[in-house]
Amino acid sequence: MGAIVHLLAFIVLIGISGARYEPNWESIDSRPLPEWYDQAKFGIFIHWGVFSVPSFGSEWFWWYWQKQKQKPYVDFMQRNYPPDFKYQDFAPLFTAEFFDAKEWTDIFASSGAKYIVLTTKHHEGFTLWGSKTSWNWNAVDVGPKRDVVDEVASAVRAQGDLRLGLYHSLFEWFNPLFEQDAANLFKTNYFPTMKTLPELYELIVKYKPEVLWSDGDGDAPDKYWNSTGFLAWLYNDSPVRDTVVTNDRWGYGSICTHGGYYTCSDRYQPGHLLKHKWENCMTIDSKSWGYRRNAPLRDYLTIEQLVANLVETVSCGGNLLMNIGPTHDGRIAPIFEERLRQMGQWLKVNGEAIYNTTAWRSQNDSVTPNIWYTSKPTEKTVFAVLLKWPGNGSVILTEPVALPGLTKVDLLGHGPLQWEPLSPRGLRVTLPQLSFSQMPCQWAWTLGVRGAR
């Protein structure tokens, strides 16, 4: 009788989670990517940590100051802090007194994003939750004295339209255990056994994220990190095994080769269709992922640039993960909030051409510049996004093929348009004469070509 019970339990488990994955890349990479991720298209990255206190130069402040001793960082510290000031002394100043997870989540939802990815621990090793393996170097013991990850996770779930993602750095610049393993050429694995893996299991079990964004392999191979062993557990037995999505940063050499979706590099924009699902992680402040108090306006991408990034990324089959850096006291600076809300305004009009779409046979127009395509094959619809509004009253779409009696064209947010077929293929679409206030949106415009191939 006991054997039958165990067999039934095993059958139930298989039915829930699908195939069992083995701890090797061939098996791990065979897992289908959960559909929700490709349909979502757009997420928000959040870089927040102790580096937000100096908020100077980069989120790599500690490394550039102490390891590389770059002059701008050394001079900054000499001008503003006493000689015996240590990086650890920034942690009590990471106060987060204005941090309101609901307010953050409301802003993220207004952007039209479908998921967020919060840095739970960057390469500095400071965790935004009370990690059991990061005593006195976490947001519960020092600084905010709050479980930031829990507050964000709870607010995201209460909001309802967003999915939770968590970023986690595998390595830590100055952790003695990692330094010892590195000195041993990673023949020992004290650091992943005692630090990285316990943290990963804790994050998954406690907060149940649907995106796990791994980073920072420290030039150590995936076997050192036991990445395939962890991912096999994640896909087989974790509480998010059916919906969780992971990236490709699981050890030296794994990027753009293994994992759920590829990132390949920061700010990755191939400009053409890839065979594997990918993500363009980029940042509104073009020079830094963390908040910079001294960032000039010219370093922030304009809304036109951000919309173009989203459109080109989705046209080429990717997702856009757009980063902001909150202040040390927990505020989302007005320029970040403005950009996020502007994206939401654009997506309210043009979201049909972004969400739940697939890449088309052409990514951009081969003749007319600044036009990118997406499609919904089941609806026989092609979307042409115009990054520039033509000044001559019409636009030529070279790629679509009109179907007699079936094809209709509309401007999203406005209505039907007149058009004529071209030979051997293509359409000339007459654009409406609209004043600025009559335009359906301000930055890029979408033509829905319905009933075409």
VOPAGU-2260 file (C-alpha; in pm, 1 decimal, decimal comma):
REM VOPAGU-2260
SITE   aa  ch    i         X         Y         Z
SITE  MET   A    0       0,0       0,0       0,0
SITE  GLY   A    1     282,8     242,3      88,0
SITE  ALA   A    2     449,2     182,1    -250,4
SITE  ILE   A    3     123,2     265,1    -429,3
SITE  VAL   A    4      89,1     591,7    -234,6
SITE  HIS   A    5     445,0     689,4    -327,5
SITE  LEU   A    6     379,4     601,5    -691,8
SITE  LEU   A    7      62,9     812,4    -699,0
SITE  ALA   A    8     248,2    1103,4    -539,9
SITE  PHE   A    9     517,3    1073,6    -805,7
SITE  ILE   A   10     256,9    1068,5   -1083,4
SITE  VAL   A   11      87,5    1378,6    -938,0
SITE  LEU   A   12     424,2    1555,7    -918,6
SITE  ILE   A   13     503,0    1469,8   -1281,1
SITE  GLY   A   14     158,0    1590,4   -1386,7
SITE  ILE   A   15     207,4    1925,9   -1218,1
SITE  SER   A   16     559,9    2004,8   -1322,4
SITE  GLY   A   17     590,7    1822,2   -1653,8
SITE  ALA   A   18     919,2    1658,7   -1749,0
SITE  ARG   A   19    1188,8    1607,0   -1489,3
SITE  TYR   A   20    1507,3    1797,8   -1570,0
SITE  GLU   A   21    1852,4    1659,2   -1509,7
SITE  PRO   A   22    2140,1    1868,5   -1369,9
SITE  ASN   A   23    2309,6    1917,4   -1705,5
SITE  TRP   A   24    2279,4    2190,7   -1968,2
SITE  GLU   A   25    2129,5    1968,0   -2237,3
SITE  SER   A   26    1838,0    1887,7   -2010,1
SITE  ILE   A   27    1808,6    2233,5   -1851,0
SITE  ASP   A   28    1810,9    2406,6   -2189,6
SITE  SER   A   29    1533,9    2178,9   -2318,7
SITE  ARG   A   30    1280,7    2338,0   -2083,9
SITE  PRO   A   31    1024,9    2545,2   -2275,6
SITE  LEU   A   32    1015,9    2910,5   -2174,8
SITE  PRO   A   33     688,9    2987,2   -1991,4
SITE  GLU   A   34     459,7    3171,0   -2234,9
SITE  TRP   A   35     385,6    3464,4   -2007,5
SITE  TYR   A   36     738,9    3602,2   -2044,9
SITE  ASP   A   37     734,2    3633,1   -2423,3
SITE  GLN   A   38     387,4    3784,5   -2409,0
SITE  ALA   A   39     488,1    4045,9   -2148,6
SITE  LYS   A   40     756,9    4220,2   -2360,8
SITE  PHE   A   41     838,6    4496,2   -2111,1
SITE  GLY   A   42     976,7    4500,6   -1756,7
SITE  ILE   A   43    1139,3    4739,7   -1509,9
SITE  PHE   A   44    1485,8    4680,2   -1358,9
SITE  ILE   A   45    1558,8    4838,2   -1017,7
SITE  HIS   A   46    1918,6    4886,3    -898,9
SITE  TRP   A   47    1916,2    4977,6    -529,8
SITE  GLY   A   48    2170,8    4912,7    -257,5
SITE  VAL   A   49    2446,7    5063,1     -45,7
SITE  PHE   A   50    2596,3    5208,3    -365,6
SITE  SER   A   51    2291,8    5438,2    -371,0
SITE  VAL   A   52    2436,6    5629,6     -75,4
SITE  PRO   A   53    2747,0    5779,1    -239,8
SITE  SER   A   54    2539,0    5781,1    -562,4
SITE  PHE   A   55    2845,4    5885,4    -754,0
SITE  GLY   A   56    2990,1    5742,4   -1073,1
SITE  SER   A   57    2844,8    5393,8   -1076,9
SITE  GLU   A   58    2692,1    5109,2    -876,4
SITE  TRP   A   59    3045,4    4966,7    -896,7
SITE  PHE   A   60    3159,6    5244,8    -661,3
SITE  TRP   A   61    3328,8    5016,5    -408,1
SITE  TRP   A   62    3528,7    4831,8    -674,8
SITE  TYR   A   63    3639,6    5143,7    -858,3
SITE  TRP   A   64    3731,9    5320,1    -535,2
SITE  GLN   A   65    3906,9    5043,1    -339,9
SITE  LYS   A   66    4023,4    4789,9    -600,1
SITE  GLN   A   67    4101,2    4996,0    -906,7
SITE  LYS   A   68    4157,3    5320,4    -714,8
SITE  GLN   A   69    4021,8    5526,4   -1001,8
SITE  LYS   A   70    4103,4    5890,8    -949,7
SITE  PRO   A   71    3747,8    6037,1    -967,3
SITE  TYR   A   72    3635,8    5800,2    -690,1
SITE  VAL   A   73    3944,7    5850,0    -475,0
SITE  ASP   A   74    3916,5    6227,7    -509,7
SITE  PHE   A   75    3543,9    6217,4    -428,7
SITE  MET   A   76    3609,7    6032,2    -104,3
SITE  GLN   A   77    3901,0    6254,1      -4,7
SITE  ARG   A   78    3691,6    6566,2     -58,1
SITE  ASN   A   79    3381,4    6448,8     125,2
SITE  TYR   A   80    3467,7    6184,4     387,5
SITE  PRO   A   81    3725,7    6138,6     665,4
SITE  PRO   A   82    4041,3    5934,2     589,2
SITE  ASP   A   83    3931,6    5632,1     792,4
SITE  PHE   A   84    3586,9    5608,2     625,6
SITE  LYS   A   85    3513,2    5257,7     495,4
SITE  TYR   A   86    3258,8    5145,3     237,0
SITE  GLN   A   87    3076,7    4960,0     514,6
SITE  ASP   A   88    3015,4    5298,0     680,7
SITE  PHE   A   89    2777,1    5385,5     398,9
SITE  ALA   A   90    2535,0    5111,7     508,4
SITE  PRO   A   91    2385,4    5296,4     811,1
SITE  LEU   A   92    2327,5    5592,6     575,9
SITE  PHE   A   93    2117,1    5374,0     345,6
SITE  THR   A   94    1811,0    5497,4     533,2
SITE  ALA   A   95    1517,5    5441,2     292,1
SITE  GLU   A   96    1294,5    5670,7     499,6
SITE  PHE   A   97    1083,9    5762,8     194,3
SITE  PHE   A   98    1062,7    5409,3      57,1
SITE  ASP   A   99     700,9    5313,7      -6,9
SITE  ALA   A  100     664,2    4988,0    -195,8
SITE  LYS   A  101     303,4    5060,8    -294,0
SITE  GLU   A  102     401,9    5398,3    -438,3
SITE  TRP   A  103     681,9    5232,2    -635,2
SITE  THR   A  104     448,4    4964,0    -763,3
SITE  ASP   A  105     187,1    5217,6    -870,9
SITE  ILE   A  106     453,7    5397,3   -1077,0
SITE  PHE   A  107     575,8    5069,8   -1229,9
SITE  ALA   A  108     220,5    4968,4   -1322,3
SITE  SER   A  109     159,9    5309,2   -1481,4
SITE  SER   A  110     454,6    5245,2   -1715,8
SITE  GLY   A  111     279,1    4954,0   -1884,9
SITE  ALA   A  112     547,4    4712,2   -1766,3
SITE  LYS   A  113     436,0    4356,1   -1694,9
SITE  TYR   A  114     715,9    4252,4   -1458,1
SITE  ILE   A  115     978,6    4408,0   -1233,8
SITE  VAL   A  116    1325,5    4284,5   -1137,8
SITE  LEU   A  117    1463,2    4409,7    -804,2
SITE  THR   A  118    1830,9    4378,6    -713,2
SITE  THR   A  119    1823,0    4171,8    -395,7
SITE  LYS   A  120    2205,9    4168,9    -379,1
SITE  HIS   A  121    2460,7    4332,9    -606,8
SITE  HIS   A  122    2833,1    4250,7    -619,9
SITE  GLU   A  123    2886,6    4444,9    -294,7
SITE  GLY   A  124    2713,7    4158,5    -110,6
SITE  PHE   A  125    2460,5    4369,5      81,8
SITE  THR   A  126    2124,8    4191,3      76,6
SITE  LEU   A  127    1790,8    4372,2      71,3
SITE  TRP   A  128    1638,6    4101,5     289,2
SITE  GLY   A  129    1754,5    3956,0     619,8
SITE  SER   A  130    1974,9    3690,2     462,3
SITE  LYS   A  131    2078,0    3421,1     710,2
SITE  THR   A  132    2422,9    3411,5     548,2
SITE  SER   A  133    2487,1    3788,6     542,4
SITE  TRP   A  134    2491,1    3883,0     910,2
SITE  ASN   A  135    2498,7    4259,7     971,8
SITE  TRP   A  136    2536,9    4325,0     599,7
SITE  ASN   A  137    2169,4    4328,9     508,5
SITE  ALA   A  138    1877,5    4572,9     508,0
SITE  VAL   A  139    1712,2    4420,6     816,1
SITE  ASP   A  140    2018,2    4444,5    1042,7
SITE  VAL   A  141    2150,0    4781,1     924,6
SITE  GLY   A  142    2031,2    5080,5     723,5
SITE  PRO   A  143    1656,5    5059,9     650,2
SITE  LYS   A  144    1601,0    4792,4     920,5
SITE  ARG   A  145    1331,8    4656,0     686,2
SITE  ASP   A  146    1283,9    4353,1     462,6
SITE  VAL   A  147    1278,1    4545,8     136,0
SITE  VAL   A  148    1232,0    4235,8     -78,9
SITE  ASP   A  149     925,5    4130,3     118,6
SITE  GLU   A  150     771,3    4476,2      96,7
SITE  VAL   A  151     822,2    4493,7    -278,4
SITE  ALA   A  152     698,7    4135,9    -330,2
SITE  SER   A  153     385,1    4202,1    -124,9
SITE  ALA   A  154     311,4    4528,9    -307,6
SITE  VAL   A  155     359,2    4368,3    -649,2
SITE  ARG   A  156     120,8    4085,4    -566,3
SITE  ALA   A  157    -136,2    4324,5    -420,2
SITE  GLN   A  158    -120,9    4535,5    -737,0
SITE  GLY   A  159    -213,9    4233,8    -946,2
SITE  ASP   A  160     -94,0    4331,0   -1294,1
SITE  LEU   A  161     279,6    4284,7   -1235,9
SITE  ARG   A  162     496,9    3979,0   -1188,6
SITE  LEU   A  163     782,9    3969,2    -940,6
SITE  GLY   A  164    1141,3    3925,1   -1053,6
SITE  LEU   A  165    1454,0    3917,9    -836,4
SITE  TYR   A  166    1813,7    3989,7    -937,2
SITE  HIS   A  167    2093,0    3815,3    -746,4
SITE  SER   A  168    2469,0    3837,5    -790,9
SITE  LEU   A  169    2642,7    3500,8    -767,8
SITE  PHE   A  170    2971,9    3646,2    -645,7
SITE  GLU   A  171    3081,1    3927,5    -412,6
SITE  TRP   A  172    3388,0    4140,0    -481,6
SITE  PHE   A  173    3550,7    4127,9    -141,4
SITE  ASN   A  174    3399,8    3827,5      35,1
SITE  PRO   A  175    3691,6    3632,8     195,0
SITE  LEU   A  176    3536,2    3296,8     103,3
SITE  PHE   A  177    3515,3    3392,2    -263,8
SITE  GLU   A  178    3865,8    3533,9    -257,6
SITE  GLN   A  179    3990,8    3205,9    -108,4
SITE  ASP   A  180    3816,8    2999,7    -377,1
SITE  ALA   A  181    3953,4    3227,7    -648,7
SITE  ALA   A  182    4305,6    3189,9    -507,0
SITE  ASN   A  183    4252,6    2812,3    -529,2
SITE  LEU   A  184    4152,7    2852,6    -897,3
SITE  PHE   A  185    3797,7    2750,8    -797,6
SITE  LYS   A  186    3905,9    2400,9    -704,0
SITE  THR   A  187    3733,7    2468,1    -371,0
SITE  ASN   A  188    3374,6    2590,6    -346,5
SITE  TYR   A  189    3336,4    2733,0       4,0
SITE  PHE   A  190    3161,9    3048,2    -118,7
SITE  PRO   A  191    2879,9    2897,2    -327,8
SITE  THR   A  192    2818,8    2625,8     -68,6
SITE  MET   A  193    2804,1    2859,5     229,5
SITE  LYS   A  194    2672,1    3178,7      69,4
SITE  THR   A  195    2539,0    3184,6    -287,1
SITE  LEU   A  196    2330,7    2867,2    -298,3
SITE  PRO   A  197    2168,5    2911,7      44,2
SITE  GLU   A  198    2069,0    3264,1     -61,5
SITE  LEU   A  199    1920,9    3145,1    -390,6
SITE  TYR   A  200    1715,1    2872,9    -225,7
SITE  GLU   A  201    1600,0    3120,5      39,9
SITE  LEU   A  202    1491,1    3379,8    -218,1
SITE  ILE   A  203    1291,1    3125,9    -417,0
SITE  VAL   A  204    1121,3    2956,3    -123,2
SITE  LYS   A  205    1045,5    3275,3      69,3
SITE  TYR   A  206     950,9    3521,7    -206,8
SITE  LYS   A  207     853,4    3299,2    -502,6
SITE  PRO   A  208     971,8    3522,5    -789,1
SITE  GLU   A  209     871,4    3444,4   -1145,1
SITE  VAL   A  210    1192,3    3590,6   -1287,9
SITE  LEU   A  211    1530,4    3496,4   -1142,2
SITE  TRP   A  212    1791,1    3729,8   -1291,0
SITE  SER   A  213    2134,2    3585,3   -1214,6
SITE  ASP   A  214    2450,7    3792,7   -1261,4
SITE  GLY   A  215    2816,8    3822,9   -1167,5
SITE  ASP   A  216    2990,5    3488,0   -1214,3
SITE  GLY   A  217    3330,4    3623,5   -1101,6
SITE  ASP   A  218    3493,0    3437,7   -1393,1
SITE  ALA   A  219    3413,0    3108,8   -1221,1
SITE  PRO   A  220    3262,3    2819,8   -1424,6
SITE  ASP   A  221    2906,9    2697,6   -1382,1
SITE  LYS   A  222    3029,0    2377,9   -1212,2
SITE  TYR   A  223    3179,3    2588,1    -933,9
SITE  TRP   A  224    2839,2    2749,8    -879,2
SITE  ASN   A  225    2651,8    2417,8    -919,3
SITE  SER   A  226    2423,9    2609,0   -1153,4
SITE  THR   A  227    2270,2    2309,1   -1326,2
SITE  GLY   A  228    2200,2    2141,2    -993,8
SITE  PHE   A  229    2022,0    2448,6    -864,7
SITE  LEU   A  230    1829,8    2500,5   -1189,2
SITE  ALA   A  231    1717,9    2136,9   -1192,7
SITE  TRP   A  232    1567,8    2190,8    -846,7
SITE  LEU   A  233    1417,4    2524,0    -957,9
SITE  TYR   A  234    1246,2    2366,1   -1260,2
SITE  ASN   A  235    1148,8    2038,1   -1092,4
SITE  ASP   A  236    1060,2    2099,2    -731,6
SITE  SER   A  237    1055,3    2470,2    -641,7
SITE  PRO   A  238     729,3    2651,4    -562,3
SITE  VAL   A  239     760,6    2844,1    -892,6
SITE  ARG   A  240     869,7    2550,8   -1110,8
SITE  ASP   A  241     592,7    2600,3   -1369,0
SITE  THR   A  242     617,7    2978,5   -1419,3
SITE  VAL   A  243     971,2    3087,4   -1328,7
SITE  VAL   A  244    1193,9    3231,2   -1600,7
SITE  THR   A  245    1572,9    3254,5   -1579,3
SITE  ASN   A  246    1842,2    3425,6   -1780,7
SITE  ASP   A  247    2182,6    3308,0   -1906,5
SITE  ARG   A  248    2433,8    3428,3   -1643,9
SITE  TRP   A  249    2515,4    3108,0   -1457,2
SITE  GLY   A  250    2893,1    3082,8   -1482,9
SITE  TYR   A  251    3177,8    3179,6   -1708,6
SITE  GLY   A  252    3089,5    3092,1   -2069,1
SITE  SER   A  253    2718,0    3038,0   -2011,2
SITE  ILE   A  254    2605,6    3385,1   -2122,9
SITE  CYS   A  255    2428,5    3381,4   -2459,1
SITE  THR   A  256    2465,2    3000,4   -2456,8
SITE  HIS   A  257    2263,5    2847,5   -2171,8
SITE  GLY   A  258    1956,7    2942,8   -1970,3
SITE  GLY   A  259    1595,7    3036,4   -2020,8
SITE  TYR   A  260    1649,8    3355,3   -2220,3
SITE  TYR   A  261    1968,7    3525,2   -2339,3
SITE  THR   A  262    2100,3    3865,3   -2233,1
SITE  CYS   A  263    2437,8    3829,3   -2413,8
SITE  SER   A  264    2557,7    4169,2   -2282,9
SITE  ASP   A  265    2424,7    4475,9   -2109,5
SITE  ARG   A  266    2228,8    4701,0   -2345,7
SITE  TYR   A  267    2209,5    4414,8   -2596,1
SITE  GLN   A  268    2038,7    4516,9   -2919,5
SITE  PRO   A  269    2121,7    4281,3   -3210,7
SITE  GLY   A  270    1901,1    4462,2   -3462,2
SITE  HIS   A  271    1786,3    4135,8   -3618,8
SITE  LEU   A  272    1580,0    3831,7   -3523,4
SITE  LEU   A  273    1745,8    3568,4   -3303,9
SITE  LYS   A  274    1651,6    3200,9   -3286,1
SITE  HIS   A  275    1647,0    3206,5   -2905,1
SITE  LYS   A  276    1439,5    3431,0   -2678,8
SITE  TRP   A  277    1644,3    3725,4   -2554,5
SITE  GLU   A  278    1623,4    4037,4   -2340,4
SITE  ASN   A  279    1761,9    4387,4   -2381,3
SITE  CYS   A  280    1848,3    4510,5   -2031,6
SITE  MET   A  281    1927,0    4880,3   -2052,3
SITE  THR   A  282    1909,4    5186,0   -1830,7
SITE  ILE   A  283    1742,7    5526,7   -1854,8
SITE  ASP   A  284    2058,6    5688,2   -1715,5
SITE  SER   A  285    2286,2    5585,7   -1999,2
SITE  LYS   A  286    2600,6    5598,7   -1782,9
SITE  SER   A  287    2493,6    5410,8   -1470,1
SITE  TRP   A  288    2250,3    5150,8   -1333,6
SITE  GLY   A  289    2250,2    5298,3    -983,4
SITE  TYR   A  290    2130,4    5649,8    -900,6
SITE  ARG   A  291    2381,4    5930,4    -960,5
SITE  ARG   A  292    2329,4    6262,5    -785,0
SITE  ASN   A  293    2556,0    6436,9   -1035,3
SITE  ALA   A  294    2405,1    6294,2   -1355,1
SITE  PRO   A  295    2343,4    6570,2   -1613,5
SITE  LEU   A  296    2021,2    6575,5   -1812,7
SITE  ARG   A  297    2201,7    6477,7   -2133,0
SITE  ASP   A  298    2284,4    6135,4   -1983,9
SITE  TYR   A  299    1916,0    6041,5   -1949,8
SITE  LEU   A  300    1757,7    5882,1   -2254,2
SITE  THR   A  301    1463,7    6072,8   -2398,0
SITE  ILE   A  302    1120,4    5916,0   -2424,2
SITE  GLU   A  303    1168,0    5901,1   -2802,7
SITE  GLN   A  304    1483,9    5694,5   -2751,4
SITE  LEU   A  305    1313,9    5467,3   -2499,0
SITE  VAL   A  306    1013,9    5401,6   -2722,4
SITE  ALA   A  307    1249,2    5327,7   -3012,3
SITE  ASN   A  308    1438,7    5083,1   -2788,7
SITE  LEU   A  309    1116,8    4903,2   -2698,9
SITE  VAL   A  310     988,5    4887,5   -3055,8
SITE  GLU   A  311    1314,8    4764,2   -3207,3
SITE  THR   A  312    1360,8    4507,6   -2929,1
SITE  VAL   A  313    1010,7    4360,6   -2964,4
SITE  SER   A  314    1035,6    4361,9   -3344,5
SITE  CYS   A  315    1347,1    4146,1   -3316,1
SITE  GLY   A  316    1182,0    3901,7   -3074,5
SITE  GLY   A  317    1320,2    4035,7   -2747,1
SITE  ASN   A  318    1191,1    4177,8   -2420,1
SITE  LEU   A  319    1296,5    4519,3   -2291,2
SITE  LEU   A  320    1408,8    4546,1   -1926,1
SITE  MET   A  321    1439,5    4918,3   -1856,2
SITE  ASN   A  322    1634,5    5022,0   -1547,4
SITE  ILE   A  323    1589,9    5293,8   -1287,2
SITE  GLY   A  324    1801,2    5368,2    -979,2
SITE  PRO   A  325    1617,0    5488,2    -665,1
SITE  THR   A  326    1782,8    5727,8    -419,7
SITE  HIS   A  327    1932,7    5611,4     -89,2
SITE  ASP   A  328    1625,9    5739,7      94,5
SITE  GLY   A  329    1387,1    5541,1    -124,4
SITE  ARG   A  330    1260,8    5792,7    -378,9
SITE  ILE   A  331    1212,9    5736,3    -750,7
SITE  ALA   A  332    1350,6    6062,2    -888,5
SITE  PRO   A  333    1104,2    6271,2   -1093,7
SITE  ILE   A  334    1290,7    6218,0   -1422,0
SITE  PHE   A  335    1262,2    5838,8   -1383,8
SITE  GLU   A  336     896,5    5866,6   -1287,6
SITE  GLU   A  337     828,6    6091,0   -1586,6
SITE  ARG   A  338     990,7    5848,3   -1829,5
SITE  LEU   A  339     798,1    5554,0   -1683,5
SITE  ARG   A  340     464,1    5730,8   -1701,2
SITE  GLN   A  341     539,0    5847,1   -2056,9
SITE  MET   A  342     602,5    5485,8   -2159,4
SITE  GLY   A  343     266,3    5397,8   -2010,2
SITE  GLN   A  344      95,2    5674,9   -2204,5
SITE  TRP   A  345     245,7    5543,6   -2527,0
SITE  LEU   A  346     155,9    5182,3   -2450,9
SITE  LYS   A  347    -206,0    5271,8   -2374,3
SITE  VAL   A  348    -240,2    5368,4   -2739,8
SITE  ASN   A  349       6,8    5129,6   -2902,0
SITE  GLY   A  350      13,9    4830,7   -2668,6
SITE  GLU   A  351    -173,0    4615,7   -2921,2
SITE  ALA   A  352     143,7    4623,5   -3134,0
SITE  ILE   A  353     365,9    4521,1   -2840,3
SITE  TYR   A  354     198,8    4281,6   -2596,1
SITE  ASN   A  355     129,1    3924,0   -2707,4
SITE  THR   A  356     286,8    3984,5   -3047,7
SITE  THR   A  357     541,8    3778,1   -3234,9
SITE  ALA   A  358     827,5    3877,0   -3460,0
SITE  TRP   A  359     723,6    3901,3   -3824,8
SITE  ARG   A  360     910,8    3778,5   -4134,4
SITE  SER   A  361    1057,6    4130,9   -4168,4
SITE  GLN   A  362    1181,9    4317,8   -3864,9
SITE  ASN   A  363    1212,4    4659,3   -4026,9
SITE  ASP   A  364    1119,5    4805,7   -4362,4
SITE  SER   A  365    1379,1    4743,6   -4630,7
SITE  VAL   A  366    1312,4    5074,6   -4807,1
SITE  THR   A  367    1132,8    5322,3   -4580,3
SITE  PRO   A  368    1349,2    5410,1   -4278,2
SITE  ASN   A  369    1236,0    5417,8   -3913,2
SITE  ILE   A  370     963,0    5155,9   -3952,0
SITE  TRP   A  371     960,9    4838,5   -3740,8
SITE  TYR   A  372     715,2    4548,8   -3768,9
SITE  THR   A  373     542,9    4315,3   -3524,2
SITE  SER   A  374     260,8    4071,2   -3591,6
SITE  LYS   A  375     -31,9    3872,3   -3457,6
SITE  PRO   A  376     -52,3    3577,7   -3699,8
SITE  THR   A  377    -377,6    3435,0   -3564,6
SITE  GLU   A  378    -545,6    3769,3   -3640,8
SITE  LYS   A  379    -365,5    3805,6   -3976,4
SITE  THR   A  380    -246,0    4145,3   -3857,7
SITE  VAL   A  381      84,7    4319,4   -3912,4
SITE  PHE   A  382     177,6    4629,0   -3713,8
SITE  ALA   A  383     407,4    4891,9   -3860,8
SITE  VAL   A  384     547,2    5130,3   -3599,4
SITE  LEU   A  385     661,7    5463,2   -3742,6
SITE  LEU   A  386     934,2    5616,2   -3528,8
SITE  LYS   A  387     910,9    5934,8   -3737,5
SITE  TRP   A  388     591,5    6097,1   -3867,4
SITE  PRO   A  389     630,8    6142,0   -4245,9
SITE  GLY   A  390     604,1    6499,7   -4363,7
SITE  ASN   A  391     454,7    6433,3   -4707,1
SITE  GLY   A  392     111,5    6307,6   -4602,7
SITE  SER   A  393     169,0    5939,5   -4683,8
SITE  VAL   A  394     398,2    5649,8   -4605,4
SITE  ILE   A  395     506,1    5349,5   -4810,1
SITE  LEU   A  396     509,7    5013,4   -4632,6
SITE  THR   A  397     729,3    4798,6   -4855,0
SITE  GLU   A  398     698,0    4464,6   -4677,1
SITE  PRO   A  399     325,6    4379,3   -4628,5
SITE  VAL   A  400     133,4    4210,0   -4909,6
SITE  ALA   A  401    -227,6    4324,4   -4935,5
SITE  LEU   A  402    -502,8    4065,6   -4980,7
SITE  PRO   A  403    -782,7    4175,7   -5218,1
SITE  GLY   A  404   -1104,0    4245,6   -5033,1
SITE  LEU   A  405    -952,4    4169,7   -4694,3
SITE  THR   A  406    -687,0    4427,4   -4613,2
SITE  LYS   A  407    -773,1    4726,4   -4394,0
SITE  VAL   A  408    -538,7    4980,0   -4238,4
SITE  ASP   A  409    -591,4    5187,5   -3927,3
SITE  LEU   A  410    -388,2    5425,8   -3714,3
SITE  LEU   A  411    -400,5    5299,2   -3354,9
SITE  GLY   A  412    -581,1    5546,9   -3135,0
SITE  HIS   A  413    -734,2    5726,3   -3436,0
SITE  GLY   A  414    -920,6    5506,4   -3685,3
SITE  PRO   A  415    -932,0    5373,0   -4044,7
SITE  LEU   A  416    -702,9    5515,0   -4314,0
SITE  GLN   A  417    -708,5    5520,7   -4692,0
SITE  TRP   A  418    -448,3    5313,6   -4873,1
SITE  GLU   A  419    -361,3    5173,7   -5213,7
SITE  PRO   A  420    -169,1    4859,6   -5313,5
SITE  LEU   A  421     169,1    4884,7   -5480,9
SITE  SER   A  422     327,8    4645,0   -5729,2
SITE  PRO   A  423     471,8    4388,5   -5683,3
SITE  ARG   A  424     393,1    4431,4   -5316,0
SITE  GLY   A  425     352,8    4693,8   -5048,5
SITE  LEU   A  426     104,6    4966,7   -4960,8
SITE  ARG   A  427      92,6    5341,9   -4981,8
SITE  VAL   A  428     -99,1    5465,1   -4676,3
SITE  THR   A  429    -248,9    5814,3   -4668,7
SITE  LEU   A  430    -192,8    5970,7   -4328,6
SITE  PRO   A  431    -447,8    6203,3   -4170,0
SITE  GLN   A  432    -378,2    6574,8   -4135,3
SITE  LEU   A  433    -384,2    6611,1   -3758,4
SITE  SER   A  434    -288,0    6893,0   -3527,8
SITE  PHE   A  435     -56,6    6816,7   -3236,4
SITE  SER   A  436    -350,3    6791,7   -2996,4
SITE  GLN   A  437    -534,1    6553,9   -3232,0
SITE  MET   A  438    -246,1    6305,1   -3260,4
SITE  PRO   A  439    -322,4    5975,2   -3082,5
SITE  CYS   A  440      22,7    5987,3   -2918,3
SITE  GLN   A  441     328,1    6210,4   -2926,1
SITE  TRP   A  442     633,2    5995,7   -3001,2
SITE  ALA   A  443     578,2    5701,9   -3237,0
SITE  TRP   A  444     271,7    5589,2   -3429,0
SITE  THR   A  445     138,9    5248,3   -3522,5
SITE  LEU   A  446     -39,8    5138,3   -3837,2
SITE  GLY   A  447    -243,9    4821,4   -3803,5
SITE  VAL   A  448    -245,1    4637,8   -4135,5
SITE  ARG   A  449    -525,8    4386,5   -4092,9
SITE  GLY   A  450    -586,8    4105,0   -4336,5
SITE  ALA   A  451    -241,7    4103,5   -4495,2
SITE  ARG   A  452      55,7    3876,0   -4519,3
